[in-house]
Every structure is written in structure tokens, then in C-alpha cells.
Amino acid sequence: MVAKPSTRVHLAHKENFNEVVTLLLGLTLLVLTATVTRLLTSSNVSEIASYAVLGWHSLFGFTMQMVLVFVAGHCFASTPVVSRLITFLSAQLVSPVAALAVLNLSSFVFSYLNWALGLVASALFAKQISARHKDIPPSLILTAAYSGFIVWHGGLSGSIPLSLNTAGHIVAEHTGLIGLSDTIFSSLNIVIVLGLAFLFPLIHALLLKRHSKLLPLTADKGSDLSCPSAAPHFVSADFSQAKPLQSLPFWIGVLMLGTLTVAYSRSALAIDLNFVIYVGFAMSAILTPSIFYFVKNVQDAALITGAFLIQYPIYSMIMKIMVGSGLAALFAERMSAWPTGLLEVGVFLFSGFINLFIPSGGGQWVAQATWIVELAKQHELSISRLAMAVAWGDAWTNLIQPFFALPILIYLKIPITVAIRTFLLFLAVSGAWISLCFLLL
């Protein structure tokens, strides 16, 4: 008996998925254990337990927002229009240098628009490039496809800047709403993004010249099953009797955009997480050929987002313990010892380290927001710049954080250990560039 596609996808990636999730849970539990151990010297066990229980469920709404952002981006990247565009573009790239450069730049563009779109669309594009260019080393195809993801937190779906522009965010009582002009569209952020988009393709070109004799990437047979959206899942003959439903998603998407336009004409809407999710689903519905296709894409995305549902409640517990016990204030006190001129760089580097244990921008902001606000008050610094330092620190070490690289690792079947080793150079270059921007701008 032939297994269903979703079953084969699950079995094909079980080992990779379990490896990454186990690593992340182990790191998270390590942080939680260290935090509790530290607190036992100043707080009793019952207080710590209370913080943990209260924290567990305090961000269920935010958790669902993070899941839906990913699902919306995945559904959009998996539509036939986007898939065909990727196939067409890859066919035009004859030169290995051009193919690698366009793959890397497209990763930047996709990731800037939506972090989930960046992961899924870049993985699809990488698969096409790898099949057409056997002369490009697999490690460079991987880095070109994934390294552009570094700009996601400075892009239109960045969870920290969007949450700061969302009413009732976790530090709203201290900061109020912080507009996107002070975060995503600030001159500092734009310079960082453009600089990385110039440096990374240049490095790839130099590495390709140096490694031109490396073994080529072997094309994967049956690649249509190597990832939930490796190829368009057009409606099969099984649904031939449901043709009246073929255009249903299109009209639903049109209705969603229409209602959004009417709502915006009545009152200006904030470009927050809810706005990004709404537009993402509307565009995905418009470009989807049938309701069955749309449901299949949602199901495929759900295979990847399961780990989010485990991680965020744990991050929320850590946040409550840190804040309620005074550990957050302790971090602020230690960091405040840094010279004021170096504090933004210090927050960036510290956040990069924390991201290895809390591998999510939203989760990390939850854990750090309170002491970041305290730090800004003590040194009369811009909260928006410090928040973006946290955002870029989170995005920076995602280069060696395997969780978000999972879709592309699955496509190209490259071990996680090889991926981390390959990205060390890009980690060093990007870290130097981002630090320099925070110091000089």
C-alpha cells in the first residue's frame, strides 16, 4: 500500500526534525534549570513554582500569532504562481555565479517580506538551482538559500518591531506604541539590511571561485516528497466532482482584501502581526487553485509548526521567573556597567548568545523586554534602537541555529553539523557589520 504524501513527508524528515527539536528543548531546559538554581538563593520554591505556572499560559495568544505567521508565509510560497516563478527564474540562470547570487538575493527579498516565505521559497529555489547546477558545492547552495534569513527581524514580519507597534504589547505601559518608522524603516535598519545584501553575495562569489572543484550536489530522486511543498500539489482527479469549489479560495481572498480596504478607509490600521497574518492568508487564498490545495498547504505547514507550540509556553515560563524573581533587573544592572556608547552593541551580542537557547525572536523579546526597558531608562537610550539590537542579535545567531534552517536542510539533505560549520564565516562578517552600524549610526 502506498503511503499518503503527508505520511511520507513525516517519515522522510522524522530524524532531522527530532534531532533539531531535541536540541532546542535540551537548551531550553538547561536555561530553565540554571535560572531556577540561581533563584533558589533568593526566593523560595513556592514563589518560583507560582511564576512558572502563571507564565505557562500567559502568551497562548502570541504563540498562535507566531504559528499563523509561518503558516501564511508557507501557503503563499507554496502556491502555483510562486512555484512557477521560481522554476522560471532558475531556468534563466546559466552561470553558476549568477545562480548563486540570485539565489542569495532572493533569500534576502523573501525573508524581508515574510520570514516563513523566506524559508520556504528559498528552499524551493535552492532545490531548482541544485538540480540545474551540479558545479555548485552543496554547502554554498545551502548558505545562499538560508543566509538571507538574517534580515527577517529587520523586515516586514519582524516580531519585535511589529509587536511594539501592536496595542497592548508586553511593555506597552512603559513605552506606548513604537512606530515602524523608528524600527523597520529607520535609517539604521535600512543600512544594516542593504550592507548585508551586498556583502553576502560577494562572499558567495569568492567562495565559489575558491571551491569550484568540490563535489557537486546530487539531485534528490523523488524530490517532490522531500519537503511538504517541494512541488505544487495541484488538485487531483479525486476532486473532479468538486469543481464548484475550485474558485472558492479566490473569492474568499478577494473578500478579505476588500473588507481590509473598507476597514482601513474608516480608520488607519497598524501594520502589526495580525495585519501581516491577514494579508498573508488573503494573498495565499487568491493564488490558490482550490480549497483542497489550500487545506493541503496548511496541513503541510502544521508538520513544521508543532515545535513552536512546545517552545513558546516554556519561553513564557522563563520570562515570568526572570521578571518575578528580579533576575531581569540583575541582567540590567550587570549590563548597565558597560560604557553607554557600547551598550547597543553589548545588547546585540548578548541577544545573539541568548538566541542559542531561546531560538525565537518573539520568545526572546518576551524574556528580555523588561530589563531592556529598564536599561534604556537608566542610560537615557532609545528603546527602539535597543529593541532592534535585540532583534538583530536574535537574527544574527540564527545563522548557526538549526531550528529555522530545517526546511532547507530537508530539501538539500545536508547534515546539521555541516550547515553550522559552513555558516561560521557569515556569522563573523555579519556580526562585525551589524556592530559597526550600531556604533557609528
Sequence and secondary structure as in RCSB ss.txt:
>XXXX:A:sequence
MVAKPSTRVHLAHKENFNEVVTLLLGLTLLVLTATVTRLLTSSNVSEIASYAVLGWHSLFGFTMQMVLVFVAGHC
FASTPVVSRLITFLSAQLVSPVAALAVLNLSSFVFSYLNWALGLVASALFAKQISARHKDIPPSLILTAAYSGFI
VWHGGLSGSIPLSLNTAGHIVAEHTGLIGLSDTIFSSLNIVIVLGLAFLFPLIHALLLKRHSKLLPLTADKGSDL
SCPSAAPHFVSADFSQAKPLQSLPFWIGVLMLGTLTVAYSRSALAIDLNFVIYVGFAMSAILTPSIFYFVKNVQD
AALITGAFLIQYPIYSMIMKIMVGSGLAALFAERMSAWPTGLLEVGVFLFSGFINLFIPSGGGQWVAQATWIVEL
AKQHELSISRLAMAVAWGDAWTNLIQPFFALPILIYLKIPITVAIRTFLLFLAVSGAWISLCFLLL
>XXXX:A:secstr
    HHHHHHHHHHHHHHHHHHHHHHHHHHHHHHHHHHHTTTS HHHHHHHHHHHHTTTHHHHHHHHHHHHHHHH
HHTSHHHHHHHHHHHHH  SHHHHHHHHHHHHHHHHHH HHHHHHHHHHHHHHHHHH TTS HHHHHHHHHGGGG
GGGGSTT HHHHHHTSTT TTHHHH    GGGTTTSHHHHHHHHHHHHHHHHHHHHHHHHTTTS      TTGGG
SSTTSS     GGGGGGGGGTTHHHHHHHHHHHHHHHHHHHS    SHHHHHHHHHHHHHHT S HHHHHHHHHH
HHHHHHHHHHHHHHHHHHHHHHHHHTHHHHHHHHHTTS GGGHHHHHHHHHHHHHTTS  HHHHHHHHHHHHHHH
HHHHT  HHHHHHHHHHHHHHGGGG TTTTHHHHHHHT  HHHHHHHHHHHHHHHHHHHHHHHHH 
